[in-house]
Amino acid sequence: MRTGPFAMDDVIKQLNSYYVPFYVANEDWGAAGKLPADEKAEIRRIVNEAHEAKLNVGSVSLYIAGPDGKILDGLRVPQAYTPVQNTGALLQKTIDQLKAKEGKPLVKPAPQSVPPRVEGDVLVLHVVAREDNQRESWQSYPAENWLTFSKAEWTTFLPAAGAKSYAVDAAVAKKLLTFFYPGTEDTHSDQVDRNVIETAAIQAKALSSSLIQLEATLKMTRPFYPGHPEHKPVPTEASAVGFIDVQGGKITGFKMVTSRATFGGKKFAVAVASPKGERP
């Protein structure tokens, strides 16, 4: 949807001018979901009303409710983007039906992926991965994760007194490299617990008192679909190089990029960086 209807100028204008958009993962409003009970109940009501009205909806769908909260229309996601004009037509149909007046967005547009708020000496790293193959529309968008490392963790990226070459703590290396994989069917959070790691290591070399070079190696397996044992784990391998800027015993910059990475034999790339304003 993001690379189809939701990337179309007319649909963007319709949503911003006539609707209050809300998106949610099915898992979030399920029995073990993270949403508050009242929000779960409201979503279930809308979904149930749509099914009772025999609208064209299913497990992954668009639902349109009126100002009173009652369901008006809906459409299964596959039909919403095949062809892509279907979403705009559905939105316009409701606008015309309600004779809705254009207005300003109630919520200011903002990035969907932002660094976490942290306090103290915490290193924040932004990990971005994307497949070279972009045959499917969703593959055009990168997979993003934000990682935080405590002072006890990020100091292992730095050398001990007098050391020139050394290995970064194994647990810290694993914490970073386990996120080196392209977008997969992750509906219950990042689900890195599905990764079976064979090798996750980072070797470091102090080039000077202010610059450290990193060389990372990863070899693991990871299934594409959660909860589908019939799908075999996919072999994932990656090699990466990086550099750390150091000043006064603190990390002032962190950058890493893959030189080679494959997921089931298909190429992908990963970039890691410490965002400005989030450096210990």
DRENPA-3360 file (N, C-alpha, C; in nm, 2 decimals, always signed):
BEGIN
1 = MRTGPFAM = +0.08/-0.12/+0.00/+0.00/+0.00/+0.00/+0.09/+0.13/+0.00 ~ +0.20/+0.12/+0.07/+0.28/+0.24/+0.08/+0.35/+0.28/-0.05 ~ +0.38/+0.18/-0.13/+0.44/+0.21/-0.26/+0.33/+0.22/-0.37 ~ +0.21/+0.19/-0.34/+0.10/+0.20/-0.43/+0.01/+0.32/-0.41 ~ -0.11/+0.29/-0.36/-0.21/+0.40/-0.33/-0.16/+0.51/-0.24 ~ -0.09/+0.47/-0.13/-0.05/+0.57/-0.03/+0.06/+0.65/-0.08 ~ +0.12/+0.63/-0.20/+0.22/+0.71/-0.26/+0.16/+0.80/-0.37 ~ +0.03/+0.79/-0.39/-0.03/+0.87/-0.49/-0.08/+1.00/-0.44;
9 = DDVIKQLN = -0.05/+1.11/-0.51/-0.08/+1.25/-0.47/-0.23/+1.27/-0.43 ~ -0.31/+1.21/-0.51/-0.46/+1.23/-0.49/-0.50/+1.16/-0.36 ~ -0.45/+1.04/-0.34/-0.49/+0.97/-0.22/-0.43/+1.04/-0.09 ~ -0.31/+1.09/-0.10/-0.25/+1.16/+0.01/-0.33/+1.28/+0.04 ~ -0.38/+1.35/-0.06/-0.46/+1.47/-0.04/-0.59/+1.44/+0.02 ~ -0.65/+1.33/-0.02/-0.78/+1.29/+0.03/-0.77/+1.25/+0.18 ~ -0.67/+1.18/+0.21/-0.65/+1.13/+0.35/-0.62/+1.25/+0.44 ~ -0.54/+1.34/+0.40/-0.50/+1.46/+0.48/-0.61/+1.56/+0.49;
17 = SYYVPFYV = -0.70/+1.57/+0.39/-0.80/+1.68/+0.39/-0.94/+1.64/+0.43 ~ -0.96/+1.50/+0.43/-1.10/+1.46/+0.46/-1.11/+1.35/+0.57 ~ -1.00/+1.29/+0.60/-1.00/+1.17/+0.69/-0.91/+1.19/+0.81 ~ -0.93/+1.11/+0.91/-0.84/+1.09/+1.03/-0.78/+0.95/+1.02 ~ -0.67/+0.93/+0.95/-0.62/+0.80/+0.93/-0.57/+0.73/+1.05 ~ -0.59/+0.60/+1.06/-0.54/+0.52/+1.17/-0.50/+0.38/+1.12 ~ -0.38/+0.34/+1.15/-0.34/+0.21/+1.11/-0.30/+0.13/+1.23 ~ -0.32/+0.00/+1.22/-0.29/-0.09/+1.34/-0.26/-0.23/+1.29;
25 = ANEDWGAA = -0.17/-0.30/+1.35/-0.14/-0.44/+1.32/-0.25/-0.53/+1.39 ~ -0.29/-0.63/+1.32/-0.39/-0.72/+1.38/-0.34/-0.77/+1.52 ~ -0.21/-0.80/+1.53/-0.16/-0.85/+1.65/-0.17/-0.76/+1.77 ~ -0.18/-0.63/+1.74/-0.19/-0.53/+1.85/-0.32/-0.52/+1.91 ~ -0.43/-0.56/+1.84/-0.56/-0.56/+1.90/-0.61/-0.70/+1.93 ~ -0.53/-0.80/+1.92/-0.56/-0.93/+1.96/-0.56/-0.95/+2.11 ~ -0.59/-1.07/+2.16/-0.59/-1.09/+2.30/-0.47/-1.05/+2.37 ~ -0.35/-1.08/+2.31/-0.22/-1.05/+2.37/-0.16/-0.92/+2.32;
33 = GKLPADEK = -0.25/-0.84/+2.25/-0.20/-0.72/+2.19/-0.16/-0.61/+2.29 ~ -0.09/-0.51/+2.24/-0.04/-0.40/+2.33/-0.13/-0.28/+2.34 ~ -0.24/-0.28/+2.27/-0.33/-0.16/+2.27/-0.42/-0.17/+2.40 ~ -0.46/-0.05/+2.45/-0.55/-0.05/+2.57/-0.68/-0.13/+2.54 ~ -0.75/-0.18/+2.64/-0.87/-0.26/+2.62/-0.98/-0.18/+2.55 ~ -0.99/-0.05/+2.58/-1.10/+0.03/+2.51/-1.08/+0.04/+2.36 ~ -0.95/+0.06/+2.32/-0.92/+0.07/+2.18/-0.94/-0.07/+2.11 ~ -0.90/-0.17/+2.18/-0.92/-0.31/+2.12/-1.07/-0.33/+2.09;
41 = AEIRRIVN = -1.15/-0.29/+2.19/-1.30/-0.31/+2.18/-1.35/-0.23/+2.06 ~ -1.30/-0.11/+2.05/-1.35/-0.02/+1.94/-1.31/-0.08/+1.80 ~ -1.19/-0.13/+1.79/-1.15/-0.19/+1.66/-1.23/-0.31/+1.63 ~ -1.25/-0.40/+1.73/-1.33/-0.52/+1.71/-1.48/-0.48/+1.67 ~ -1.53/-0.37/+1.73/-1.67/-0.33/+1.69/-1.67/-0.29/+1.54 ~ -1.57/-0.21/+1.50/-1.57/-0.17/+1.36/-1.55/-0.29/+1.26 ~ -1.46/-0.38/+1.30/-1.44/-0.50/+1.21/-1.56/-0.59/+1.21 ~ -1.63/-0.61/+1.33/-1.75/-0.69/+1.33/-1.86/-0.63/+1.25;
49 = EAHEAKLN = -1.88/-0.50/+1.26/-1.98/-0.43/+1.19/-1.96/-0.45/+1.04 ~ -1.83/-0.44/+0.99/-1.80/-0.45/+0.85/-1.84/-0.59/+0.80 ~ -1.81/-0.70/+0.88/-1.84/-0.83/+0.84/-1.99/-0.86/+0.84 ~ -2.06/-0.80/+0.94/-2.20/-0.82/+0.95/-2.27/-0.75/+0.83 ~ -2.21/-0.64/+0.78/-2.27/-0.57/+0.67/-2.23/-0.64/+0.54 ~ -2.15/-0.74/+0.55/-2.10/-0.82/+0.43/-2.02/-0.73/+0.33 ~ -1.94/-0.64/+0.39/-1.85/-0.56/+0.31/-1.73/-0.65/+0.26 ~ -1.67/-0.60/+0.16/-1.55/-0.67/+0.10/-1.43/-0.65/+0.19;
57 = VGSVSLYI = -1.43/-0.71/+0.31/-1.32/-0.70/+0.40/-1.27/-0.84/+0.45 ~ -1.15/-0.84/+0.50/-1.09/-0.96/+0.55/-0.99/-0.94/+0.66 ~ -0.89/-1.02/+0.67/-0.80/-1.00/+0.78/-0.71/-0.88/+0.77 ~ -0.68/-0.84/+0.64/-0.60/-0.72/+0.61/-0.68/-0.63/+0.52 ~ -0.74/-0.53/+0.58/-0.83/-0.45/+0.50/-0.83/-0.30/+0.54 ~ -0.90/-0.22/+0.46/-0.93/-0.08/+0.49/-1.07/-0.07/+0.54 ~ -1.09/+0.00/+0.65/-1.22/+0.03/+0.70/-1.25/+0.17/+0.71 ~ -1.37/+0.22/+0.67/-1.40/+0.36/+0.67/-1.52/+0.37/+0.77;
65 = AGPDGKIL = -1.51/+0.45/+0.87/-1.61/+0.48/+0.96/-1.65/+0.62/+0.95 ~ -1.78/+0.65/+0.98/-1.83/+0.79/+0.97/-1.80/+0.87/+1.10 ~ -1.84/+0.99/+1.10/-1.81/+1.08/+1.22/-1.87/+1.02/+1.35 ~ -1.98/+0.94/+1.33/-2.04/+0.88/+1.45/-1.97/+0.74/+1.49 ~ -1.87/+0.70/+1.41/-1.80/+0.58/+1.44/-1.86/+0.46/+1.38 ~ -1.97/+0.47/+1.31/-2.04/+0.35/+1.25/-1.97/+0.32/+1.11 ~ -1.96/+0.19/+1.08/-1.89/+0.15/+0.96/-1.96/+0.20/+0.84 ~ -1.89/+0.25/+0.74/-1.95/+0.29/+0.62/-1.91/+0.20/+0.50;
73 = DGLRVPQA = -1.79/+0.17/+0.50/-1.74/+0.09/+0.38/-1.61/+0.02/+0.42 ~ -1.56/-0.06/+0.32/-1.43/-0.13/+0.35/-1.39/-0.20/+0.22 ~ -1.26/-0.24/+0.22/-1.21/-0.30/+0.11/-1.08/-0.39/+0.15 ~ -1.08/-0.51/+0.10/-0.96/-0.59/+0.13/-0.84/-0.53/+0.06 ~ -0.72/-0.54/+0.13/-0.60/-0.47/+0.08/-0.56/-0.52/-0.06 ~ -0.57/-0.65/-0.10/-0.53/-0.68/-0.24/-0.61/-0.61/-0.34 ~ -0.75/-0.59/-0.31/-0.83/-0.51/-0.41/-0.81/-0.36/-0.40 ~ -0.75/-0.32/-0.29/-0.72/-0.17/-0.27/-0.61/-0.12/-0.35;
81 = YTPVQNTG = -0.52/-0.21/-0.39/-0.41/-0.17/-0.48/-0.40/-0.24/-0.61 ~ -0.50/-0.32/-0.64/-0.51/-0.38/-0.77/-0.64/-0.36/-0.84 ~ -0.66/-0.25/-0.92/-0.55/-0.15/-0.95/-0.54/-0.05/-0.84 ~ -0.44/+0.03/-0.84/-0.42/+0.13/-0.73/-0.52/+0.23/-0.73 ~ -0.60/+0.26/-0.83/-0.70/+0.36/-0.84/-0.82/+0.32/-0.74 ~ -0.83/+0.20/-0.70/-0.94/+0.15/-0.62/-0.95/+0.23/-0.49 ~ -0.83/+0.25/-0.43/-0.83/+0.32/-0.30/-0.89/+0.46/-0.31 ~ -0.84/+0.54/-0.41/-0.88/+0.67/-0.43/-1.03/+0.67/-0.46;
89 = ALLQKTID = -1.08/+0.58/-0.54/-1.22/+0.57/-0.57/-1.31/+0.55/-0.44 ~ -1.26/+0.46/-0.35/-1.33/+0.43/-0.23/-1.33/+0.55/-0.14 ~ -1.22/+0.62/-0.13/-1.22/+0.74/-0.04/-1.31/+0.85/-0.10 ~ -1.31/+0.87/-0.23/-1.39/+0.97/-0.29/-1.54/+0.94/-0.28 ~ -1.57/+0.81/-0.29/-1.71/+0.77/-0.27/-1.77/+0.81/-0.14 ~ -1.69/+0.80/-0.03/-1.73/+0.83/+0.10/-1.74/+0.99/+0.12 ~ -1.64/+1.05/+0.06/-1.64/+1.20/+0.07/-1.77/+1.26/+0.00 ~ -1.80/+1.20/-0.11/-1.93/+1.25/-0.18/-2.05/+1.21/-0.11;
97 = QLKAKEGK = -2.05/+1.09/-0.05/-2.17/+1.04/+0.02/-2.20/+1.13/+0.15 ~ -2.09/+1.17/+0.22/-2.11/+1.25/+0.34/-2.11/+1.40/+0.31 ~ -2.08/+1.43/+0.18/-2.06/+1.57/+0.15/-1.96/+1.64/+0.24 ~ -1.85/+1.57/+0.26/-1.75/+1.62/+0.36/-1.68/+1.74/+0.31 ~ -1.65/+1.83/+0.40/-1.58/+1.95/+0.36/-1.43/+1.94/+0.39 ~ -1.35/+1.99/+0.30/-1.20/+1.98/+0.31/-1.15/+2.06/+0.44 ~ -1.06/+2.00/+0.51/-1.00/+2.06/+0.63/-0.85/+2.03/+0.64 ~ -0.79/+2.08/+0.74/-0.65/+2.06/+0.76/-0.63/+1.93/+0.84;
105 = PLVKPAPQ = -0.51/+1.87/+0.82/-0.48/+1.74/+0.90/-0.49/+1.77/+1.05 ~ -0.55/+1.68/+1.12/-0.56/+1.69/+1.27/-0.43/+1.66/+1.34 ~ -0.35/+1.58/+1.27/-0.21/+1.54/+1.32/-0.11/+1.59/+1.22 ~ -0.01/+1.66/+1.26/+0.09/+1.71/+1.17/+0.17/+1.59/+1.12 ~ +0.19/+1.58/+0.99/+0.27/+1.47/+0.93/+0.41/+1.47/+0.99 ~ +0.46/+1.35/+1.02/+0.59/+1.33/+1.09/+0.65/+1.20/+1.05 ~ +0.78/+1.19/+1.06/+0.85/+1.06/+1.03/+0.79/+0.95/+1.11 ~ +0.77/+0.83/+1.05/+0.72/+0.71/+1.12/+0.83/+0.64/+1.20;
113 = SVPPRVEG = +0.95/+0.66/+1.16/+1.07/+0.59/+1.23/+1.16/+0.70/+1.29 ~ +1.16/+0.71/+1.42/+1.23/+0.81/+1.49/+1.32/+0.75/+1.60 ~ +1.43/+0.81/+1.64/+1.52/+0.76/+1.74/+1.45/+0.76/+1.87 ~ +1.47/+0.66/+1.96/+1.41/+0.65/+2.09/+1.47/+0.76/+2.18 ~ +1.39/+0.80/+2.28/+1.43/+0.90/+2.38/+1.52/+0.82/+2.48 ~ +1.64/+0.87/+2.50/+1.72/+0.81/+2.60/+1.78/+0.91/+2.70 ~ +1.83/+0.86/+2.81/+1.89/+0.95/+2.91/+2.03/+0.89/+2.95 ~ +2.12/+0.97/+2.98/+2.25/+0.93/+3.02/+2.34/+0.89/+2.90;
121 = DVLVLHVV = +2.45/+0.82/+2.93/+2.54/+0.77/+2.83/+2.50/+0.65/+2.75 ~ +2.41/+0.68/+2.66/+2.35/+0.57/+2.58/+2.38/+0.60/+2.43 ~ +2.43/+0.49/+2.36/+2.46/+0.51/+2.22/+2.34/+0.46/+2.14 ~ +2.29/+0.54/+2.05/+2.17/+0.50/+1.97/+2.23/+0.48/+1.83 ~ +2.19/+0.37/+1.77/+2.23/+0.33/+1.63/+2.11/+0.31/+1.55 ~ +2.11/+0.36/+1.43/+2.00/+0.35/+1.33/+2.05/+0.24/+1.23 ~ +1.97/+0.13/+1.22/+2.01/+0.02/+1.13/+1.91/+0.02/+1.02 ~ +1.95/+0.03/+0.89/+1.87/+0.04/+0.78/+1.91/-0.07/+0.68;
129 = AREDNQRE = +1.81/-0.16/+0.63/+1.84/-0.27/+0.54/+1.74/-0.27/+0.43 ~ +1.79/-0.30/+0.31/+1.70/-0.31/+0.19/+1.76/-0.40/+0.09 ~ +1.67/-0.48/+0.03/+1.71/-0.58/-0.07/+1.75/-0.51/-0.20 ~ +1.84/-0.57/-0.28/+1.87/-0.52/-0.41/+1.75/-0.55/-0.50 ~ +1.69/-0.67/-0.48/+1.58/-0.71/-0.56/+1.45/-0.64/-0.51 ~ +1.39/-0.56/-0.59/+1.27/-0.49/-0.55/+1.15/-0.52/-0.64 ~ +1.14/-0.65/-0.67/+1.03/-0.70/-0.76/+0.89/-0.67/-0.69 ~ +0.88/-0.70/-0.56/+0.76/-0.68/-0.49/+0.76/-0.53/-0.44;
137 = SWQSYPAE = +0.64/-0.47/-0.44/+0.63/-0.33/-0.40/+0.69/-0.30/-0.26 ~ +0.67/-0.39/-0.16/+0.71/-0.36/-0.03/+0.86/-0.37/-0.02 ~ +0.93/-0.43/-0.11/+1.08/-0.44/-0.11/+1.14/-0.30/-0.14 ~ +1.07/-0.21/-0.19/+1.12/-0.08/-0.22/+1.15/+0.00/-0.09 ~ +1.08/-0.04/+0.02/+1.10/+0.04/+0.14/+1.21/-0.03/+0.23 ~ +1.29/+0.04/+0.29/+1.40/-0.02/+0.38/+1.33/-0.07/+0.51 ~ +1.40/-0.17/+0.57/+1.36/-0.21/+0.70/+1.45/-0.13/+0.80 ~ +1.38/-0.07/+0.90/+1.46/+0.01/+0.99/+1.44/-0.04/+1.14;
145 = NWLTFSKA = +1.55/-0.03/+1.21/+1.55/-0.06/+1.35/+1.64/+0.04/+1.42 ~ +1.60/+0.08/+1.55/+1.68/+0.17/+1.63/+1.73/+0.08/+1.75 ~ +1.86/+0.08/+1.77/+1.92/+0.01/+1.88/+1.98/+0.10/+1.98 ~ +1.98/+0.06/+2.11/+2.04/+0.14/+2.21/+2.14/+0.05/+2.28 ~ +2.26/+0.11/+2.31/+2.37/+0.04/+2.38/+2.40/+0.12/+2.51 ~ +2.40/+0.06/+2.62/+2.44/+0.12/+2.75/+2.59/+0.15/+2.75 ~ +2.63/+0.23/+2.84/+2.77/+0.26/+2.85/+2.86/+0.14/+2.87 ~ +2.81/+0.04/+2.94/+2.88/-0.08/+2.96/+2.90/-0.16/+2.83;
153 = EWTTFLPA = +2.80/-0.14/+2.74/+2.80/-0.21/+2.61/+2.89/-0.13/+2.51 ~ +2.86/+0.00/+2.49/+2.93/+0.08/+2.39/+3.08/+0.09/+2.41 ~ +3.12/+0.09/+2.54/+3.26/+0.10/+2.57/+3.34/-0.02/+2.52 ~ +3.27/-0.13/+2.49/+3.34/-0.25/+2.44/+3.38/-0.23/+2.29 ~ +3.33/-0.12/+2.23/+3.37/-0.09/+2.09/+3.51/-0.02/+2.10 ~ +3.55/+0.03/+2.22/+3.67/+0.11/+2.23/+3.78/+0.01/+2.28 ~ +3.91/+0.05/+2.25/+4.02/-0.04/+2.30/+4.06/-0.02/+2.44 ~ +4.11/-0.13/+2.50/+4.16/-0.11/+2.63/+4.29/-0.04/+2.62;
161 = AGAKSYAV = +4.35/+0.01/+2.73/+4.47/+0.09/+2.73/+4.58/+0.02/+2.66 ~ +4.64/+0.08/+2.55/+4.75/+0.02/+2.48/+4.71/-0.08/+2.37 ~ +4.59/-0.12/+2.36/+4.55/-0.22/+2.26/+4.53/-0.15/+2.13 ~ +4.58/-0.23/+2.02/+4.56/-0.18/+1.89/+4.46/-0.26/+1.81 ~ +4.46/-0.39/+1.82/+4.36/-0.48/+1.76/+4.29/-0.56/+1.87 ~ +4.16/-0.57/+1.86/+4.09/-0.64/+1.96/+3.95/-0.68/+1.91 ~ +3.88/-0.77/+1.98/+3.75/-0.81/+1.94/+3.64/-0.74/+2.03 ~ +3.54/-0.69/+1.97/+3.43/-0.63/+2.04/+3.36/-0.74/+2.12;
169 = DAAVAKKL = +3.31/-0.71/+2.23/+3.24/-0.81/+2.31/+3.14/-0.88/+2.23 ~ +3.14/-1.02/+2.25/+3.06/-1.10/+2.16/+2.91/-1.07/+2.17 ~ +2.86/-1.04/+2.29/+2.72/-1.01/+2.31/+2.68/-0.88/+2.24 ~ +2.77/-0.79/+2.25/+2.74/-0.66/+2.19/+2.74/-0.67/+2.03 ~ +2.84/-0.75/+1.98/+2.85/-0.77/+1.84/+2.72/-0.84/+1.79 ~ +2.67/-0.94/+1.87/+2.55/-1.01/+1.83/+2.43/-0.92/+1.84 ~ +2.42/-0.83/+1.93/+2.31/-0.74/+1.95/+2.29/-0.65/+1.83 ~ +2.41/-0.61/+1.77/+2.40/-0.53/+1.65/+2.38/-0.61/+1.52;
177 = LTFFYPGT = +2.46/-0.71/+1.50/+2.45/-0.79/+1.38/+2.33/-0.87/+1.36 ~ +2.26/-0.90/+1.46/+2.14/-0.99/+1.45/+2.03/-0.91/+1.37 ~ +2.05/-0.78/+1.36/+1.95/-0.70/+1.28/+1.99/-0.68/+1.14 ~ +2.09/-0.75/+1.09/+2.14/-0.74/+0.95/+2.06/-0.84/+0.87 ~ +1.94/-0.81/+0.83/+1.86/-0.89/+0.74/+1.76/-0.79/+0.67 ~ +1.71/-0.83/+0.55/+1.62/-0.74/+0.48/+1.48/-0.75/+0.54 ~ +1.38/-0.68/+0.49/+1.25/-0.68/+0.54/+1.19/-0.82/+0.52 ~ +1.13/-0.87/+0.63/+1.06/-1.00/+0.63/+0.92/-0.98/+0.69;
185 = EDTHSDQV = +0.85/-1.09/+0.70/+0.71/-1.09/+0.75/+0.72/-1.08/+0.91 ~ +0.74/-0.96/+0.95/+0.75/-0.94/+1.10/+0.62/-0.87/+1.15 ~ +0.53/-0.94/+1.20/+0.41/-0.89/+1.25/+0.40/-0.88/+1.40 ~ +0.50/-0.93/+1.47/+0.50/-0.93/+1.61/+0.62/-0.86/+1.67 ~ +0.66/-0.75/+1.61/+0.78/-0.67/+1.64/+0.89/-0.73/+1.55 ~ +1.02/-0.70/+1.59/+1.13/-0.74/+1.51/+1.16/-0.89/+1.51 ~ +1.12/-0.96/+1.61/+1.13/-1.11/+1.62/+1.27/-1.16/+1.59 ~ +1.37/-1.09/+1.65/+1.51/-1.14/+1.62/+1.53/-1.27/+1.70;
193 = DRNVIETA = +1.44/-1.31/+1.79/+1.45/-1.44/+1.85/+1.44/-1.55/+1.75 ~ +1.40/-1.53/+1.63/+1.39/-1.63/+1.53/+1.52/-1.65/+1.46 ~ +1.62/-1.56/+1.49/+1.75/-1.58/+1.43/+1.83/-1.69/+1.50 ~ +1.89/-1.77/+1.42/+1.98/-1.87/+1.47/+2.12/-1.83/+1.42 ~ +2.20/-1.78/+1.51/+2.33/-1.73/+1.48/+2.44/-1.83/+1.49 ~ +2.52/-1.84/+1.38/+2.64/-1.93/+1.38/+2.76/-1.84/+1.41 ~ +2.77/-1.73/+1.35/+2.88/-1.64/+1.37/+2.84/-1.49/+1.37 ~ +2.87/-1.42/+1.47/+2.84/-1.27/+1.48/+2.96/-1.21/+1.55;
201 = AIQAKALS = +3.06/-1.16/+1.47/+3.18/-1.11/+1.54/+3.22/-0.97/+1.48 ~ +3.28/-0.89/+1.56/+3.33/-0.76/+1.51/+3.48/-0.75/+1.56 ~ +3.57/-0.73/+1.47/+3.71/-0.71/+1.50/+3.73/-0.56/+1.48 ~ +3.81/-0.51/+1.58/+3.84/-0.36/+1.58/+3.99/-0.33/+1.57 ~ +4.02/-0.22/+1.51/+4.16/-0.18/+1.51/+4.17/-0.03/+1.53 ~ +4.25/+0.01/+1.63/+4.26/+0.15/+1.66/+4.36/+0.21/+1.56 ~ +4.31/+0.29/+1.47/+4.39/+0.36/+1.37/+4.46/+0.48/+1.43 ~ +4.40/+0.54/+1.53/+4.46/+0.66/+1.60/+4.38/+0.67/+1.73;
209 = SSLIQLEA = +4.41/+0.77/+1.80/+4.34/+0.79/+1.93/+4.20/+0.84/+1.91 ~ +4.17/+0.88/+1.78/+4.03/+0.94/+1.75/+3.96/+0.86/+1.65 ~ +4.02/+0.75/+1.59/+3.95/+0.67/+1.49/+3.97/+0.52/+1.50 ~ +3.86/+0.45/+1.50/+3.87/+0.30/+1.51/+3.80/+0.24/+1.39 ~ +3.86/+0.14/+1.33/+3.81/+0.07/+1.22/+3.75/-0.06/+1.27 ~ +3.63/-0.09/+1.21/+3.56/-0.22/+1.24/+3.54/-0.31/+1.12 ~ +3.55/-0.44/+1.15/+3.52/-0.54/+1.04/+3.43/-0.64/+1.10 ~ +3.31/-0.65/+1.05/+3.21/-0.74/+1.10/+3.18/-0.86/+1.01;
217 = TLKMTRPF = +3.15/-0.97/+1.07/+3.11/-1.09/+1.00/+2.99/-1.16/+1.06 ~ +2.89/-1.19/+0.98/+2.77/-1.25/+1.03/+2.73/-1.37/+0.94 ~ +2.69/-1.48/+1.01/+2.64/-1.60/+0.94/+2.52/-1.65/+1.03 ~ +2.40/-1.65/+0.98/+2.29/-1.70/+1.06/+2.18/-1.75/+0.97 ~ +2.07/-1.80/+1.03/+1.96/-1.84/+0.95/+1.84/-1.77/+1.01 ~ +1.74/-1.75/+0.93/+1.62/-1.67/+0.98/+1.50/-1.71/+0.89 ~ +1.39/-1.76/+0.94/+1.27/-1.78/+0.86/+1.20/-1.66/+0.81 ~ +1.14/-1.66/+0.69/+1.08/-1.54/+0.64/+0.94/-1.51/+0.71;
225 = YPGHPEHK = +0.86/-1.62/+0.72/+0.73/-1.61/+0.78/+0.73/-1.65/+0.92 ~ +0.67/-1.58/+1.01/+0.65/-1.62/+1.15/+0.54/-1.72/+1.16 ~ +0.55/-1.82/+1.25/+0.44/-1.91/+1.27/+0.41/-2.01/+1.16 ~ +0.51/-2.02/+1.06/+0.49/-2.11/+0.95/+0.61/-2.21/+0.95 ~ +0.60/-2.32/+1.02/+0.71/-2.41/+1.03/+0.74/-2.48/+0.89 ~ +0.65/-2.47/+0.80/+0.67/-2.53/+0.67/+0.77/-2.45/+0.59 ~ +0.80/-2.33/+0.63/+0.90/-2.25/+0.56/+1.04/-2.27/+0.63 ~ +1.13/-2.31/+0.55/+1.27/-2.34/+0.61/+1.34/-2.21/+0.64;
233 = PVPTEASA = +1.42/-2.21/+0.75/+1.50/-2.09/+0.78/+1.59/-2.05/+0.66 ~ +1.61/-1.92/+0.63/+1.68/-1.87/+0.52/+1.82/-1.84/+0.56 ~ +1.92/-1.89/+0.49/+2.06/-1.86/+0.53/+2.09/-1.71/+0.50 ~ +2.16/-1.65/+0.60/+2.19/-1.51/+0.59/+2.34/-1.49/+0.62 ~ +2.41/-1.42/+0.53/+2.55/-1.39/+0.55/+2.58/-1.25/+0.52 ~ +2.67/-1.19/+0.59/+2.71/-1.05/+0.57/+2.85/-1.02/+0.62 ~ +2.91/-0.93/+0.55/+3.04/-0.87/+0.59/+3.03/-0.72/+0.58 ~ +3.08/-0.65/+0.68/+3.07/-0.51/+0.69/+3.19/-0.44/+0.74;
241 = VGFIDVQG = +3.21/-0.32/+0.70/+3.32/-0.24/+0.75/+3.26/-0.11/+0.82 ~ +3.33/-0.06/+0.92/+3.28/+0.06/+0.98/+3.39/+0.14/+1.05 ~ +3.35/+0.26/+1.09/+3.45/+0.35/+1.16/+3.38/+0.42/+1.27 ~ +3.45/+0.43/+1.38/+3.41/+0.50/+1.50/+3.49/+0.62/+1.53 ~ +3.43/+0.74/+1.54/+3.50/+0.86/+1.58/+3.50/+0.87/+1.74 ~ +3.61/+0.89/+1.79/+3.63/+0.90/+1.94/+3.69/+1.03/+1.98 ~ +3.63/+1.08/+2.09/+3.69/+1.20/+2.15/+3.66/+1.20/+2.30 ~ +3.77/+1.21/+2.37/+3.76/+1.21/+2.52/+3.71/+1.09/+2.57;
249 = GKITGFKM = +3.73/+0.97/+2.51/+3.68/+0.85/+2.56/+3.54/+0.82/+2.53 ~ +3.48/+0.90/+2.45/+3.34/+0.89/+2.41/+3.32/+0.87/+2.26 ~ +3.22/+0.80/+2.22/+3.19/+0.78/+2.08/+3.12/+0.90/+2.02 ~ +3.18/+0.97/+1.93/+3.11/+1.09/+1.87/+3.06/+1.06/+1.73 ~ +3.08/+0.94/+1.68/+3.03/+0.91/+1.55/+3.04/+0.76/+1.52 ~ +2.94/+0.70/+1.46/+2.95/+0.55/+1.44/+2.89/+0.53/+1.30 ~ +2.96/+0.47/+1.21/+2.91/+0.44/+1.07/+2.96/+0.30/+1.03 ~ +2.87/+0.22/+0.97/+2.90/+0.09/+0.92/+2.82/+0.06/+0.80;
257 = VTSRATFG = +2.87/-0.01/+0.71/+2.80/-0.05/+0.59/+2.85/-0.19/+0.54 ~ +2.76/-0.26/+0.49/+2.79/-0.40/+0.44/+2.87/-0.39/+0.31 ~ +2.97/-0.47/+0.29/+3.04/-0.48/+0.17/+2.99/-0.60/+0.09 ~ +2.92/-0.69/+0.16/+2.86/-0.81/+0.10/+2.75/-0.86/+0.19 ~ +2.63/-0.89/+0.14/+2.53/-0.94/+0.22/+2.43/-1.02/+0.14 ~ +2.39/-1.14/+0.18/+2.29/-1.22/+0.10/+2.19/-1.28/+0.20 ~ +2.07/-1.29/+0.15/+1.96/-1.35/+0.23/+1.90/-1.45/+0.13 ~ +1.92/-1.58/+0.16/+1.88/-1.68/+0.07/+1.94/-1.67/-0.07;
265 = GKKFAVAV = +2.07/-1.62/-0.07/+2.14/-1.60/-0.20/+2.11/-1.47/-0.27 ~ +2.01/-1.40/-0.22/+1.97/-1.27/-0.28/+2.04/-1.16/-0.21 ~ +2.09/-1.06/-0.28/+2.17/-0.95/-0.23/+2.08/-0.85/-0.15 ~ +2.14/-0.80/-0.04/+2.08/-0.69/+0.03/+2.19/-0.61/+0.09 ~ +2.16/-0.49/+0.14/+2.26/-0.40/+0.20/+2.21/-0.35/+0.33 ~ +2.31/-0.32/+0.42/+2.28/-0.26/+0.55/+2.37/-0.14/+0.57 ~ +2.31/-0.04/+0.63/+2.39/+0.08/+0.68/+2.35/+0.11/+0.82 ~ +2.45/+0.14/+0.90/+2.43/+0.17/+1.04/+2.49/+0.31/+1.07;
273 = ASPKGERP = +2.43/+0.39/+1.14/+2.48/+0.52/+1.18/+2.43/+0.57/+1.31 ~ +2.50/+0.65/+1.38/+2.46/+0.71/+1.50/+2.40/+0.85/+1.46 ~ +2.27/+0.87/+1.49/+2.21/+1.00/+1.45/+2.27/+1.12/+1.53 ~ +2.26/+1.23/+1.48/+2.31/+1.35/+1.55/+2.23/+1.38/+1.67 ~ +2.29/+1.42/+1.78/+2.21/+1.45/+1.90/+2.19/+1.33/+1.98 ~ +2.23/+1.21/+1.94/+2.21/+1.09/+2.02/+2.34/+1.02/+2.05 ~ +2.45/+1.09/+2.08/+2.58/+1.03/+2.09/+2.62/+1.04/+2.24 ~ +2.68/+0.93/+2.29/+2.72/+0.94/+2.43/+2.85/+1.01/+2.44;
% end
